[in-house]
Amino acid sequence: MPVPTIAELVSAPSKQHEGQPSQKSMTKAERRELQEKQRAAKLASKQQPQSGVAPTKAKSSQIALKKQPGGESNVTKQHTLPLKDTGAISVADDAGIKSVSHGLRIFSHFGLPKPIGHTLKGDIHPAIIRLGLLFSEFRICGANARCIATLTAFKTVIQDYTTPTHNTLSRHLMTHLSPQITHLVSARPMSVTMGNAIRQLKLEISGSDIDMIEQDAKDRLCQKIDDYIRDRIIIADEVIQELAGKKIKDGDVILTYARSSVVEKVLLQAHDEGKRFSVIIVDSRPLLEGKVLLKSLTNADAGPIPCTYALLPALPSLLTEVTTVLLGAHSLFSNGAVYSRAGTALVAMMSKRHGVPVLVCCETYKFSEGVMVDGFGKNELAPIRIAQPHGNTKNVPSAPNLEVLNPLYDLTPPTFITAVVTEVGLIPPSSISSIPLALGKTSL
């Protein structure tokens, strides 16, 4: 009869001790879960520093196994439980809020927050490094602010760029900008506005004249960037302010959610024109951006605007006196769905239920040719340090089966939107596909 080895003595009783059935009797989901736990343990063991202490402990445990009859289960606990804990900690450190819990597979594709000091790859300009840190810390937040900051940083990169010998600016500059863009995306997932602006910039770079002097070509590109910011953002906002301001009358009660730079400008301009109205600001975690809007409206140059600040659970009791709902947008898709701050869909749905018109203020450069049907296909998770007040993470529950998730965006179906206010006019969500034609383009 063959004598079993020590490894067999360790593995066999450990399975019996843990009470795990054989893999043949497991379901497919249970086997997959077991494999993922083993991968996490293997990854954690690789990350531990290699030293001579571990082998010594292993040998001593094997000797103790021979001497003590009940040593199998103790050794098993020492070899399995710490590895599970270490794997959970390492995965949590890498992904911020992602853990080895398998109930969150539906969120595994979300844009996870990156650590602030992530590794630099390639020749990254200092302006891009600084911008990436600002993005990671949410110091620059909002679709318009992020797009303007990105294009401004690219102007610095272009001015400091020098074309290598035996190369042309129209070809090599594209290669030089690629790691800059990758670095920004690694700091925080790219927004639709940034993607549209970068595509337009690449189009301008590819169309640069090869025979043009390098400095003149760089100045031309910087001028194109300034023109894009002026035409697609600044002037577009001014037109939206005028169009949306006509919908505000004396005595109206305007409700808005979180903070949109365009909605803020609309309210301030209407107040400057002498219109008397009040504003209800509904806010929600994780960012609580409505506080910034509240401070701006109550400190207006023409006098404070009467404001009411409430959190999202108080929305039903406030809608009875609201006359118009003004919302901002992160992007607007070709099927008319609005992609905006998490909670916008709830505000639009309840407003529609109460018969209150919902107007979405959105520039045309935020339009995307893609289609989204829910908020799970694409989203971004806020890091815990941003979600907690003053970066205090001590209040986060530490239950083993509890995960803290803070999605930043949700999707509002077009049926709950009355009209979209753009620089080309008020458009119903069902006619969003006509926006490129209104701009004189075949596509965005």
N, C-alpha and C positions, 0 to 999 in steps of 0.2 A: 504493500500500500504506500503510495507516494506521500512524503511529508510535506505539508503546506508551508509555503514561504511566509516570511513576516508580512510582506505586502498584502498577501491574500488574507492573513489573519486580521490586518488593519481594515481592509476594504470590506470584507464580508460582514463582520459584526457591525461595522458602522452603518451599513444599509439596514440591517435588522434593527439597530438602535433607533435610527431615524424613522423607521416604519414606512419606508418608501417601497412601493411595489416595483416589480421588474419592468423594464422598458417595454416588454411585449404586452403587458397588461395595461400600460398607460395609454391615454388618448393622445392624439396628435398635438393638441394644445399643451398637454402636460409635458410631453417630450420636448417641445419647443421651449417651454419655460425652463425646464431643467438644463437644456443646452445653453440658453442665455445666461443662466446663473453660473454655469461652469466657465463661460467666456469671461464674465465679469471677474470671477475669481482668478482666472489665468492672467487677465490684464493687470489686476492688482498685484499679483505675485511678481510680474515683470517689472512693475514700477518701483518695487521695494529695492533699496540699495543692497547690492551683493556684498556679503561679508562672510567670515568664517564662523559666525555665531550660529547661524541657522543650521548648517550641517551638524555642528556639535550637539545642538538641541535635538536634532532628528535621531542621532546615534544614541543619545541618552534615553530618549523616549522608547527606542527599540529595545534597549537593554531592560528598561523598566517593564516593557511589555512581556519579556520572557519571565521576569521575576514575579510580577503581580498578575494573578489570574483575571482580575477585572480591569486590566489596563487598556483593553481594546477601546471601550467607549470613551475613556478619558482622552486617549490619543486622538481619536476621531474628532472629538469636540475641539481639541486644540488645533487641529489641522483644517477644520471646515469652517467653524464659526468666525474666527478672525478674518479669514479670507473673504467671507461674505460681507462682513462689516467694512473691510478695507475697500472692497469693490464698490460698495454703495457710496462710500465717502469719495473715492476717486472720481466716479461718474458724476456725483453731485458737484464736485469742484470744477470739473471740466465744463459741464453744461449749465451750471448755475442753479437751475431748478429742476433739471432732468434727473431722474433717479432710476434705480433698477426696478421700480414698481412697473408691473406690466399692464396696469389699468389705463396707462396714458399713451398707448400706441397711436391713438387717433390724433394726438398732438405732437408726435415725434418729428413731423416734417415742418413744424412751425419754426420761424426765425428765432432761434434761441439767443439770449443775450450773451455777448462775448466778454471775457475779462478785459479790464481797461488796458492792461499792459500786454496785449497780445503781440506775438512775434512779428517782426518786420520781415517782409520777403521782397527782395528786389530793391531797386534804387528809388526810394520813396522821398519825395520832397518834404521839407520841414513843415510847410503850410498844410500839406495833406495829413501829416502825422498829428498836428495840432487839431485839425478839423475832425479827424477820427476820434480823438479823445473827447472832444466836445459832443460828438454824436453818441459815444458810448455812455457818457455821463448825463445825457439828455439835457445838456445845456442849450443846445439848439434843437428845438422841437417844432413840428409843423411842416407841412408839405412845401409851402412857399419859402419859409426860412431856410430849410435844408437845401432847396434847389438854388436859391440865391447864394448861400454860403459855398456850395459846391462849385458853381460857376465862377465865383470870385476867386476861390483858391486855384482853379484851373488857369485863370488869367495870370496869376503869379508863376505857376508852373511853366506856362508857355513863354513868358518873358524871360525866365531864367534858363530856358532850353537852348542848347546849341546843337545844330545839326552836325553829326560826324562826317568826316570826309567820305567821299564815294557814296553818299546817301542824299536823299531829297527830303525836305521837310514834310511833304504831303504823305510820305510813306513811313518815315522813321518816327515822326511825332505820334502817330497812332500806336506804335510799339511802346513808346515812352509813356504814354498815358495809361496803358493797360494795367501795369502794377499799381498805379495811383488809384484807379477805379476799384481794383481788387481789394486794396487796403481799406477803402471806405466801406465796401460791402462787408468785409470781415468785421468792421467795427459795429455796423448796424445794417440790416437788410435794406437794399435799395428801394426807394419809393418810386411810384409811377412817374412823378414829376421829374425826378433825377434821371430816370431812364430815357424819357422823351428829350430832355435837354442834352444829354450826352449823345444820343443818336443824332440830333441836329448838329452838335459840335463836330462829330466825326464826319458828317456829310460836308460841312464847311471845310474841314481839313483836307479831305480827299479831293475837293474841288479847287484847292489852292494852285496858283500858277507856278509851274516848276521854274520858270525863268525870273520870277520875282525875287527881289533882294530879301534876304532872310528876315531882317528887322521889319521891313515893310509888310512881309507876309504875317509876322507875329502881331504887328499892330492891327492888321486887318482882321485877324481872328479875334483879338481882344475887342475890337469894335463890334464884331458880329455878336459876341457874348453880351456886350452892353445893350445892343439893339434887341436881343432876345429878352433880356430882363425887362427892358422898358416896354416893349410891345406886348409880350405875352403875360406879364405879371402886373407891372405898375399901371399902365394905361388900361389894361383889362379890368383891374380892380376899380379904377375910377368910373368906368362905364357901368360896372355892376353896382357900384354905390348909387349911381343915378337911377338905374332901372329898379333896383330893390327899394330905394328910398321913396319912390312913388307909391308903393304899397303900404307905406306907413302914414296913418292919419292921426289927427289930434284925438287924444283919449284912448288910443290903442294900448293893448297890453301885449307886448312882444315876448315870446318865450324862445330861448336859445339853449343849446346844450354844450357843455364844456367851453372851449374857446376856439373860435375861428378868426383868423386875422381879417378876412374879408367881411364877416358879419360884424366884427368890432368896428371896422371903418364905416359900414353902412349905418350903424346906430349912431356913431359920433357925428357923421355928416348930417343925418336927419335932425339930430339935436341942435347942431349949429345953424340949421335952416329955420329954427324957431318952432319946430314941432314939439308938442307936449305929449309925451307918452311914458309909459313905465316898462321896465324890463324884468322878466323872471329868468334867472340863471339857474339851470338845473345842472348839477355836477355829480361826478361819481369817481370812485377810485379806478385805476391806481394812481393817476397823475394829478387829479383834482385841479385841472387847468382853469376851471371856472373862477377860481380865486383871483387869477391874474386879470381876467376880463372884468370881474367885479371892481377891482382896484382901478382899472383904466376908466370905467364908466362913471364911477363916483368921483373921480378926480379930473373930469373933463374941463377944458378951458372955458366953455360957455356955461359952466355950472354943473353940479352933479346931476346925473340922471337917476330918478327914483328906481331902485333895484330891490329885488327880492332874491335871496340866495337860498337854495334848497337842494337837498340830495335827491337822487333818483327815486327812492321809495315814496317820496311825497308828490310825485308827478300827478297821480289821479285826482288829488284834492285841489290842484292848481289849474288844471285844464278847463275847469268850468268858467273861468274868467278870462281866458286867453283868446285873443282875436287872430293872431298870426304866429306861425312858428317859422323861425329863420334858422337854418342849419348850415354848417360848413361841410366840406367834403375833402377826403384825402385823394380820391380818384372816382371817376365815373366810367362804367363799362358800357360796351356797345348795346347790351340788352337793357340799359336804363337803370341798372342796380347801382346804388351809391355805397361806396366803400369809405367808411368814416370811423371816428372814434367809437370804441365799444360803448354801447348804450344808445347810440343814435337810432338804431332800428326800433327799439322799444318806444322812444319818444315819438317817432313818426307813426308807428302803428296805433298808439293810444290817441294821438292827435287826430288821425283819420277816423278812428272810432267815435270821437267826440265831434266830428264835423268841422275841425279847425284846419284851414289850409296850411300846407307844408311847402315852404319854398327852400330850395337848396341853392346856395350861392357857390358857383364853381367856375373857374376859368377853363377855357377850352384846352389849354395845354395839359390839363389833368385827365383828359379823356384817353381811354385805352381801347384798343380794338379787340381786346380779349373779352371773354364772357365768364362771369362768376355767378354761381347759383346759391352759394352759402359762404359763411365765414370760416369754414374749415379747410377749404382748398388752399387758402393762402392767409397767413396771419403772422403776427409777431408777438412775442411774450416779453412783458416788462420784467426787468431784473428785480429781485427782492429788495435790493438796496434802494431802488427808486420807489417801489410800491410802499415801503414802510416810511412813516414820517421821520424826517431827519436821519434817514439811513439806519434807523433802529431795527435790527432784526431779532431782538430778543422776544418780541411779541408773536413771532411766527410759531404756530403750533408744531410740536415735534412728535406727533403721533406717527407710528410706523406706517400706517395705511392712509395717511392724509397728505395730499400734495397741494401746494399753493400755486395756483395758475392765475396769471393776469394777462389775458389777451388784450391787445391794444386796439383792435379794430373789429368791426362787425359789418355785415352786409344788409342794406335796407332794400327790400324788393321795390320795383318801380310802381307797383299798385298803391303804395302808401305815400307817394310823392305827387304833389299837385303840379309843380313846375320847377324847372331848373333855370336859374338866372345866370346867364353867361354874357360875355361882351358882344355876342351876336344876337341877343334878345332872349326873351322868355320862351323856353322850349319844353314841351311835355316830354316825359321820360320815354314815351314810345317813339319819339322822333330823334333820338340821340344819334342814330346812324347818319342823319343828314348834316351833322356838324362839319365834317370835312368838306362837303360841298359848299356849305355856307362860307367857309374860309377860302374857297377857290382851289381846293386840293382834292386829289383822288383818294388820299389817305392821310392819316395824322403822322 
